[in-house]
Amino acid sequence: MDVSEQEKFRYSGFIAQEVEKAAQEIGYDFSGLDKPQKEGNLYGLRYGDFVVPLVKAVQELKNIVDSQNKEIEELKATLEVLQNH
């Protein structure tokens, strides 16, 4: 299917150029991005390659949430002690 035929279809998903920009901004060499090899070709994305960085991001966010929850519990305990004096 050539570019003109592909342009007739409506696709849902990420915009490859935005994925490229986001990866560049954080200095991440994303293997799931296929850049056009010649003028007139389209960008492509391999969605399977999104899994590993997304899982890593979720793990990092979980660590942040766990740390914040621990701090909240410590602050609640401190507040309770202060209110009982």
Summary of the structure (lengths in Angstrom):
residues: 85
radius of gyration: 22.5
end to end distance: 76.0
largest distance: 76.3
contacts: 156
relative contact order: 0.09
helix: 61%
strand: 5%
